[in-house]
Structures are given as structure tokens and as C-alpha cells.
Amino acid sequence: MVASRYGIEGAYKHLASERDLSWRIGGTDGHDVVVKISNVSEPEGVVDMQVKALTHISERDPALPVPRVVPSLAGAAYEWIEDESGSRHMIRVLTFLSGEVMERIEEAFSARTRFHIGAMVGRLAYALRDFFHPYAGNNVHLWDTSRALALRPQMAKISDVSVRQLCEEIFDRAECFTLPQLLKTRRQVVHQDSHGGNILVDPGDSTSPVGIIDFGDMGFNSVVADIVAASETFSKFDDDPIAYLCDVTSGFDSTYPLEENEIDLIYDAMLLRLAMATVIVEAREATDESGIPHIEDASHYPPMMELLSRQGRAQAVRRLRQACRFPVYGAMGNDREHLAHDYDLLRHEREAHLGPIWHFYKKPLHITRADGAWMYAADGTAYLDVLQQRPTDWSLPSARGESDLPPGQRVEYQYPVHVRRGGRVSASDRRPA
């Protein structure tokens, strides 16, 4: 069949695949390819999206190591075939990428490798940033973080009570915070399955990724989904999952610059990904009687989820922002969330060394624009910004500052104002000329 439709002959080797039947063909011409026959239930839109995305990637970034679509003798990107029962399947051929699977190479578990993987995944997301397909939002599968809450009914199958409770807490936070916030990040077609089983590294240099495969889970989601998928292949012996996140995230940011809200959500999205993986694996083990695990070694998911949770969001956000050269938050976030558990201690230490915080205005100012030393509030009031440079206190006598004001405006000081060193003084309300 492959020979007649594609003109390809050679030795076949079966490859593991979640939904497709896949073989590697050692071509007689020296070029290996991969033949994939889709599941009978696979929608045509999924396959059509994959082959068109691969073509788009090759046009946007020809050097990016992803499979290339091999057209049939008729020039089609994929064709339809029938099995003995009359069921129809799609068949397609892709180029074979050489390399070793990253998660099987012990030397590949290094900071340098993770950075390079993040950079490659960032290149992939950047190449796909302007790709669109009508089926992008319909590729439904278990590993889609945007549909994580659909896994809730499966939590009862988690045997360990503490693990189940942590998963429930993560899903509860995802419902009220993580998922709504991810909707505010950049969303596009993403690979979202770039874990160590789908990353190939150079056999001679395990720090160099040489390929990314398996586009079956591709869909429309936040760019953060690519980062957490690429960060989930933890080593059993690691005790710092935040380091994994920082390495992959900084690599991604080097090729596809991240925005602040995306960086601040990576920790939450990573916890959600680990909780999803835990639920999926536990549910499959509870219902699959074959005894054959879908994931070769999934034992690291619960301990890494627990360890990452204990390290805390404040530490993770701080380190992720540092890794991507963003300013680090103070002890309290913009949403009034305490980012540091020792906030009271930090405030005490700050006041012990710097003294109490000065408040110079009786009511908060809402400055909307400025012109030289003059600042203008939302209500139209003009304020003169006066900074004392001498190391002594001084008094500002009554004065009119009309010369620098726009026509029709003036500011009047009604009485002397005593200003402490480093302080600021404001004028009275605007008066008509």
C-alpha cells in the first residue's frame, strides 16, 4: 500500500503511539520515513491541521527540526484507505528525525539541555504564531490544560488520600484563578506536548536537542502550555522543580519573549499540568487490566507536584521573573496577595533601617500628565513638583507660579509650607485667571 501510493519500500519497524498506528521504514534509498495510519475515530480536521501546521513551520523556520510532510505520488498530504471491515482511515508519511529520546538519556537532565529545549520550543511557538486552522479549538484530548476540569470525576480513582487532596486543591485554584488568568495570555496554536518523550537529543551531545515530534495534541491554547509541557520531564533525583521551570522558561523567552502575566502564571500552570498527569495516570491504572503502562515511568508526577507546591508561588514567581530579567515583585502583589510569608518581618526590617514611610498628601493623587515641573491630576488640578536638593530643611514662602502654567491657569500657595528634605509640596486647587 505504501509502495503503491508513495513509492516507498524498505524494512518496517513498529513505533509506539497513543492514537495512531506508526511504523518507521528504513528506505532503500537511505532516507527513513514514518508512516502513520490514523484511528478510525480520528477526525479529519486533526490530521489536516497537523500536516498544514508542519508545512507552515517549514516555511517560517526552515531550520527548525520538525518532521516534514512527504506527499503521495498523487501529490496529497494524506490519503484515505479502507481496512478489511470497510472502515476508513487516513494515512500520511513524514520524514524521520534521528536522535535519542531525551527522557531516556541520563546526561540530558541538565540545566543547559533544558534551556536549549525551551529555546527550541519557543522557536516552534514563534513559527506557529500566525498559523490558523478551523479545527484548532476542537482537538479534544486529556492533556489539554484548558479542559483540565473535565478530569475532576476521575480524581476518586487516586488511591493516596494526600495526593488526591492536593490535586483537588490545585483544580479548585485552577477553576477560580489559573484558567481564567490563562485566558488573558497570548493564545495561539501550540504543540503542547513537548515533554521529554517527544524531544530528541544529539547522541554525541545530550545538551543539544535535534528534534521535536508528535504533533497529535496540537491545539489552540495559551503559550504557557508549551512551557509547562516541556518542563514536566523531571528526574527522580531532583529536589528543585523550580529550577526546571526557570531553565525552560528562560530558554523559551530567548526565542519567543514572554509577557509578564505569562511568566507569573507558569508556576500555577505547572502545578495544574502535574495534577492532570497524576489523575490521568492513576485513572488509567485503575481501569486498565492489561498491566501495560501508557507512560513508561510516571512515578515522578506526585512527588514533584508535592515538592513544587511546598516551595510556594512567591519563590517560584520571584525566580522565574529573575530568570527572564523582569523586576521582582515586593512582598505584596498587585492583587493584594501576600507574596512573602514573612511580610510583617520584611516591613519591620524596612522601617528599622529606613524609618517610617512618609506620606506627603492628604488624599491620593491621580496624575495623568506632566509638563516640566508641573503635573496635572485627573480633575484638572495643577501641581508643582519641588524637590529639595540641599541637605537642610527649608520653607517655601507664599508665591504665585503663573509664569510656567499654560494660558488660563494659575496655581497659588496660600501660606508658607514647611518641606522636609526629600519631600514634595503641592499647590492649591486651580483658580481661574
C-alpha positions as CSV (number, residue, x, y, z in Angstrom):
1,M,0.0,0.0,0.0
2,V,2.7,2.5,1.0
3,A,4.8,1.4,-2.1
4,S,1.9,1.9,-4.4
5,R,0.7,5.2,-3.0
6,Y,4.1,6.7,-2.0
7,G,6.6,4.8,-4.0
8,I,8.5,3.9,-0.7
9,E,9.9,0.5,0.1
10,G,12.0,-0.8,2.9
11,A,12.1,-2.5,6.3
12,Y,9.3,-1.7,8.8
13,K,9.7,-1.2,12.5
14,H,6.6,-0.6,14.7
15,L,6.6,2.6,16.8
16,A,4.7,3.2,20.0
17,S,1.9,5.7,19.6
18,E,-1.1,6.7,21.7
19,R,-3.8,7.0,19.0
20,D,-2.2,6.1,15.6
21,L,-0.5,3.1,14.1
22,S,3.0,4.1,13.3
23,W,6.0,2.4,11.6
24,R,9.5,3.5,10.8
25,I,10.5,2.5,7.3
26,G,14.2,2.1,6.5
27,G,14.0,3.3,3.0
28,T,16.1,1.5,0.3
29,D,17.3,4.9,-0.8
30,G,18.8,5.6,2.6
31,H,16.1,8.0,3.7
32,D,13.9,6.8,6.6
33,V,10.3,7.9,6.9
34,V,7.5,7.4,9.3
35,V,4.1,6.0,8.2
36,K,1.1,6.9,10.3
37,I,-2.4,5.4,10.0
38,S,-5.0,7.3,12.0
39,N,-7.5,5.8,14.4
40,V,-10.9,5.2,12.8
41,S,-12.4,7.8,15.2
42,E,-9.8,10.5,14.4
43,P,-11.5,13.5,12.8
44,E,-10.0,14.5,9.5
45,G,-9.6,18.0,10.9
46,V,-6.9,16.9,13.3
47,V,-4.8,15.3,10.6
48,D,-5.4,18.2,8.2
49,M,-4.3,20.7,10.9
50,Q,-1.1,18.7,11.6
51,V,0.1,18.4,8.1
52,K,-0.7,22.1,7.3
53,A,1.0,23.2,10.5
54,L,4.2,21.2,9.6
55,T,4.2,22.9,6.2
56,H,3.7,26.3,7.8
57,I,6.6,25.7,10.2
58,S,8.9,24.7,7.4
59,E,8.1,27.9,5.6
60,R,8.5,30.2,8.7
61,D,11.6,28.5,10.1
62,P,13.2,26.0,7.7
63,A,16.0,25.1,10.1
64,L,13.6,24.1,12.9
65,P,14.0,20.3,13.4
66,V,10.4,19.0,12.9
67,P,9.1,16.3,10.6
68,R,8.4,17.3,7.0
69,V,5.3,16.1,5.1
70,V,6.1,13.6,2.3
71,P,3.4,13.9,-0.3
72,S,1.9,10.9,-2.0
73,L,2.5,10.1,-5.7
74,A,-0.8,11.9,-6.3
75,G,0.6,15.0,-4.5
76,A,-1.7,14.7,-1.5
77,A,-0.5,15.4,2.1
78,Y,-2.6,12.5,3.3
79,E,-4.9,9.9,1.7
80,W,-7.8,7.7,2.7
81,I,-7.6,3.9,2.9
82,E,-10.1,1.2,4.0
83,D,-9.4,-1.8,6.3
84,E,-10.9,-5.3,6.0
85,S,-14.1,-4.2,7.7
86,G,-14.7,-1.3,5.4
87,S,-13.7,1.4,8.0
88,R,-11.8,4.4,6.6
89,H,-8.5,5.6,7.9
90,M,-6.2,8.4,6.9
91,I,-2.6,7.6,6.0
92,R,0.3,10.0,5.9
93,V,4.1,9.9,5.6
94,L,6.6,12.1,7.4
95,T,10.3,12.3,7.3
96,F,12.1,10.5,10.2
97,L,14.1,12.6,12.6
98,S,17.2,10.9,14.0
99,G,18.3,11.3,17.6
100,E,17.8,9.8,21.1
101,V,14.7,10.3,23.1
102,M,15.6,12.9,25.8
103,E,13.9,11.3,28.8
104,R,15.9,8.1,28.2
105,I,19.3,9.8,28.4
106,E,20.5,10.4,31.9
107,E,23.1,13.0,30.8
108,A,20.3,15.0,29.2
109,F,18.9,16.0,32.6
110,S,20.9,19.2,32.8
111,A,20.2,22.9,33.0
112,R,21.9,23.5,29.7
113,T,19.7,20.9,28.0
114,R,16.6,22.3,29.5
115,F,17.5,25.9,28.3
116,H,18.1,24.6,24.8
117,I,14.8,22.7,24.8
118,G,13.0,25.8,25.9
119,A,14.6,27.8,23.2
120,M,13.6,25.2,20.5
121,V,10.0,25.1,21.8
122,G,10.0,28.9,21.8
123,R,11.1,28.8,18.1
124,L,8.3,26.4,17.4
125,A,5.6,28.6,19.1
126,Y,7.0,31.7,17.3
127,A,6.8,29.9,13.9
128,L,3.1,29.0,14.7
129,R,2.1,32.4,16.0
130,D,0.4,33.3,12.7
131,F,-0.9,29.9,11.9
132,F,-4.6,29.2,12.0
133,H,-6.8,26.2,11.3
134,P,-10.6,25.9,11.8
135,Y,-10.1,22.7,13.8
136,A,-7.5,24.2,16.2
137,G,-10.1,24.6,19.0
138,N,-11.7,21.2,18.5
139,N,-8.8,18.8,19.1
140,V,-10.1,17.4,22.4
141,H,-7.8,15.3,24.4
142,L,-7.0,14.6,28.1
143,W,-3.8,16.6,28.2
144,D,-5.3,20.0,27.2
145,T,-4.8,22.2,30.2
146,S,-7.7,24.5,29.2
147,R,-10.0,21.5,29.6
148,A,-8.4,20.3,32.9
149,L,-11.6,20.5,34.9
150,A,-13.1,17.7,32.8
151,L,-10.8,15.3,34.7
152,R,-12.4,16.0,38.1
153,P,-14.7,12.9,38.1
154,Q,-11.5,10.7,37.8
155,M,-9.9,12.0,41.0
156,A,-11.8,9.5,43.0
157,K,-9.5,6.8,41.5
158,I,-6.4,8.3,43.1
159,S,-5.6,5.8,45.9
160,D,-3.3,8.1,48.0
161,V,-5.5,10.4,50.1
162,S,-3.0,13.2,50.5
163,V,-2.2,13.2,46.7
164,R,-5.9,13.2,45.9
165,Q,-6.4,16.1,48.3
166,L,-3.6,18.1,46.7
167,C,-5.0,17.5,43.2
168,E,-8.4,18.7,44.4
169,E,-6.8,21.9,45.8
170,I,-4.9,22.6,42.6
171,F,-8.1,22.0,40.5
172,D,-10.1,24.3,42.8
173,R,-7.5,27.1,42.3
174,A,-7.4,26.4,38.6
175,E,-11.2,26.9,38.4
176,C,-11.2,30.3,40.2
177,F,-7.7,31.7,39.2
178,T,-5.4,29.8,36.9
179,L,-7.7,29.0,34.0
180,P,-9.4,32.5,34.0
181,Q,-6.0,34.2,34.1
182,L,-4.6,32.0,31.3
183,L,-7.4,33.3,29.1
184,K,-5.7,36.7,29.4
185,T,-2.4,35.5,28.0
186,R,-1.4,35.2,24.3
187,R,-3.3,32.3,22.8
188,Q,-2.5,30.6,19.5
189,V,-1.9,27.1,18.0
190,V,0.7,25.4,20.2
191,H,2.3,22.0,20.3
192,Q,1.5,21.5,24.0
193,D,3.1,18.0,24.2
194,S,6.9,18.8,24.1
195,H,7.8,16.6,27.1
196,G,11.0,14.6,27.2
197,G,9.4,11.7,25.3
198,N,8.8,13.9,22.3
199,I,12.2,15.7,22.3
200,L,15.2,14.2,20.5
201,V,18.8,15.0,21.5
202,D,22.1,14.5,19.8
203,P,23.6,11.1,20.8
204,G,27.0,12.8,20.9
205,D,25.9,15.8,22.8
206,S,22.9,15.3,25.0
207,T,22.7,19.1,25.7
208,S,21.7,19.7,22.1
209,P,18.1,19.0,21.1
210,V,17.8,17.9,17.5
211,G,14.1,17.3,17.0
212,I,10.6,17.7,18.3
213,I,8.0,15.1,17.2
214,D,4.4,14.1,17.8
215,F,2.0,16.9,16.9
216,G,-1.1,14.9,17.8
217,D,-2.0,17.1,20.8
218,M,-1.6,20.4,19.0
219,G,-4.4,22.9,19.5
220,F,-5.4,26.4,20.4
221,N,-4.2,27.3,23.9
222,S,-2.0,29.7,25.9
223,V,1.7,29.8,25.0
224,V,2.2,28.9,28.7
225,A,1.0,25.4,27.8
226,D,4.1,24.8,25.8
227,I,6.4,25.8,28.6
228,V,4.9,23.6,31.2
229,A,4.7,20.6,28.9
230,A,8.5,21.0,28.1
231,S,9.2,21.3,31.9
232,E,7.4,18.2,33.1
233,T,10.2,15.6,32.5
234,F,11.7,15.8,35.9
235,S,14.4,13.5,37.2
236,K,13.6,11.3,40.2
237,F,16.6,12.6,41.9
238,D,16.0,16.3,41.6
239,D,14.8,18.3,44.5
240,D,14.2,21.7,42.9
241,P,11.4,21.7,40.3
242,I,11.5,25.5,40.1
243,A,15.0,25.2,38.6
244,Y,13.5,23.1,35.8
245,L,10.9,25.8,35.2
246,C,13.4,28.6,35.2
247,D,15.7,26.8,32.7
248,V,13.0,26.0,30.2
249,T,11.3,29.4,30.6
250,S,14.4,31.4,30.1
251,G,15.2,29.4,27.0
252,F,11.7,29.9,25.7
253,D,11.9,33.6,26.4
254,S,15.2,33.9,24.5
255,T,13.5,32.9,21.2
256,Y,9.9,34.0,21.9
257,P,9.8,36.8,24.5
258,L,7.3,36.3,27.2
259,E,5.0,38.9,28.7
260,E,4.8,39.5,32.5
261,N,1.4,37.9,33.1
262,E,2.6,34.8,31.3
263,I,5.6,34.4,33.5
264,D,3.6,35.0,36.6
265,L,1.2,32.1,35.7
266,I,3.9,29.4,34.8
267,Y,4.0,28.1,38.4
268,D,0.2,27.7,38.6
269,A,0.1,26.1,35.1
270,M,2.9,23.7,36.0
271,L,1.1,22.5,39.1
272,L,-2.0,22.0,37.1
273,R,-0.1,20.0,34.5
274,L,1.4,17.8,37.2
275,A,-2.0,17.3,38.8
276,M,-3.6,16.4,35.5
277,A,-0.8,13.9,34.8
278,T,-1.3,12.3,38.2
279,V,-5.1,12.0,37.7
280,I,-4.7,10.6,34.1
281,V,-2.1,8.0,35.1
282,E,-3.9,6.9,38.3
283,A,-7.2,6.6,36.4
284,R,-5.7,4.5,33.7
285,E,-4.0,2.2,36.1
286,A,-7.3,1.8,38.0
287,T,-9.2,0.8,34.9
288,D,-6.7,-0.8,32.5
289,E,-6.5,-4.6,33.1
290,S,-3.7,-5.1,30.6
291,G,-1.0,-4.2,33.1
292,I,0.9,-2.3,30.3
293,P,1.5,1.3,31.4
294,H,0.9,4.0,28.8
295,I,3.7,6.1,30.3
296,E,6.9,4.2,30.9
297,D,7.6,5.9,34.3
298,A,5.1,8.2,35.8
299,S,6.1,7.8,39.4
300,H,7.7,11.3,39.5
301,Y,4.5,13.2,39.0
302,P,3.1,13.1,42.5
303,P,6.3,13.8,44.4
304,M,7.2,16.7,42.0
305,M,3.8,18.1,42.4
306,E,4.0,18.0,46.2
307,L,7.5,19.4,46.2
308,L,6.6,22.3,43.8
309,S,3.6,23.1,45.9
310,R,5.7,23.2,49.1
311,Q,8.2,25.6,47.5
312,G,5.4,28.0,47.0
313,R,4.2,30.5,44.5
314,A,6.1,33.5,45.9
315,Q,9.5,31.8,45.5
316,A,8.6,30.5,42.1
317,V,7.4,33.8,40.7
318,R,10.4,35.6,42.0
319,R,12.9,33.1,40.5
320,L,11.0,32.9,37.2
321,R,11.0,36.7,36.8
322,Q,14.7,36.9,37.7
323,A,15.4,34.1,35.1
324,C,13.7,36.3,32.4
325,R,15.2,39.6,33.6
326,F,12.0,41.0,34.8
327,P,11.7,43.2,38.0
328,V,10.9,41.1,41.1
329,Y,7.7,41.8,43.0
330,G,7.8,43.1,46.5
331,A,6.2,41.3,49.4
332,M,2.7,42.0,48.2
333,G,1.4,41.6,44.7
334,N,-0.9,43.9,42.7
335,D,-3.9,41.9,43.7
336,R,-3.0,42.4,47.4
337,E,-1.9,38.8,47.7
338,H,1.0,38.4,50.1
339,L,3.8,37.0,48.0
340,A,6.0,36.5,51.0
341,H,5.0,34.6,54.2
342,D,7.3,36.9,56.2
343,Y,5.7,40.1,55.1
344,D,5.4,41.5,58.6
345,L,9.1,40.8,59.2
346,L,10.1,42.4,56.0
347,R,8.1,45.6,56.8
348,H,9.6,45.7,60.3
349,E,13.2,45.4,58.9
350,R,12.5,48.0,56.3
351,E,11.2,50.6,58.9
352,A,14.1,49.7,61.3
353,H,16.6,50.7,58.7
354,L,14.8,53.4,56.7
355,G,12.3,54.8,59.2
356,P,8.5,55.0,58.8
357,I,7.1,55.6,55.3
358,W,6.4,59.2,54.6
359,H,3.0,60.2,53.3
360,F,3.0,63.7,51.9
361,Y,-0.5,64.1,50.6
362,K,-3.8,64.2,52.5
363,K,-5.5,62.4,49.7
364,P,-4.1,60.2,46.9
365,L,-3.1,61.9,43.7
366,H,-4.1,60.7,40.3
367,I,-1.6,62.3,37.9
368,T,-2.5,61.9,34.2
369,R,0.2,64.0,32.5
370,A,3.1,66.4,33.2
371,D,4.8,69.3,31.6
372,G,8.2,70.1,33.1
373,A,7.8,70.6,36.8
374,W,4.0,70.8,36.5
375,M,1.9,67.8,37.0
376,Y,-1.8,67.6,36.2
377,A,-4.3,65.4,38.0
378,A,-7.4,63.7,36.5
379,D,-9.6,66.5,37.9
380,G,-7.5,69.2,36.2
381,T,-5.6,70.4,39.3
382,A,-2.1,71.6,38.6
383,Y,0.7,70.6,41.0
384,L,4.2,72.0,41.2
385,D,6.8,69.2,41.8
386,V,9.5,70.7,44.0
387,L,12.5,68.6,45.0
388,Q,14.9,69.9,47.7
389,Q,18.5,69.2,46.7
390,R,20.2,70.8,49.8
391,P,20.8,68.7,52.9
392,T,18.7,71.1,55.0
393,D,15.0,71.8,55.6
394,W,13.6,75.0,54.1
395,S,10.4,77.0,53.9
396,L,8.6,77.9,50.7
397,P,7.0,81.4,51.0
398,S,3.7,82.3,49.5
399,A,4.1,82.6,45.8
400,R,2.3,82.5,42.6
401,G,3.7,80.1,40.0
402,E,1.8,81.5,37.0
403,S,4.8,82.0,34.6
404,D,5.2,78.3,33.8
405,L,1.5,77.5,33.6
406,P,-0.5,77.2,30.3
407,P,-2.6,80.2,29.4
408,G,-5.8,80.5,31.5
409,Q,-4.3,78.5,34.5
410,R,-2.5,79.6,37.6
411,V,-1.6,78.0,40.9
412,E,-1.4,79.9,44.2
413,Y,0.3,78.9,47.5
414,Q,-1.9,80.5,50.2
415,Y,0.7,80.1,53.1
416,P,4.3,79.1,53.8
417,V,4.8,75.4,53.5
418,H,7.5,73.6,55.5
419,V,9.1,70.8,53.5
420,R,11.3,68.1,54.9
421,R,14.3,67.0,52.9
422,G,13.3,64.8,50.1
423,G,9.7,65.9,50.4
424,R,7.3,67.3,47.8
425,V,4.9,70.2,48.0
426,S,1.7,70.7,46.0
427,A,-0.2,73.8,45.0
428,S,-3.7,74.7,45.9
429,D,-6.6,74.0,43.6
430,R,-6.6,75.6,40.2
431,R,-8.1,79.1,40.0
432,P,-9.4,80.9,37.0
433,A,-7.2,83.8,35.8
